[in-house]
Amino acid sequence: MVCTSVKEGHECFFMSNKGCGFTGGTCHTIVEQCEGCQKVKDFPTGKYCLVFPDPASKWRYGNCNMATHVQATSNKENGKLNPLKASKRRAA
């Protein structure tokens, strides 16, 4: 349903005929880490995320999974290599 409270004119999962069903009855503004994301839009009442109603909760335990401005880093290190498999690779 289309939001009529904060993000007027945009589809919202929490909107119903009775109003906004999100906790507190309204979406929350973005946090500092959201700056630069393509999913942030400026509305007359402030800047809001178009995907999540509470952006602070997405950043609480690390990076937001929908952030377009953050590059994923790989923590893959050169770990131990099985010597048996390594010898088979050399033989082939």
Beta strands, then each sheet from edge to edge (+ up, - down):
strand 1: 15-16
strand 2: 19-20
strand 3: 40-43
strand 4: 46-49
sheet 1: 1+ 2-
sheet 2: 3+ 4-
end
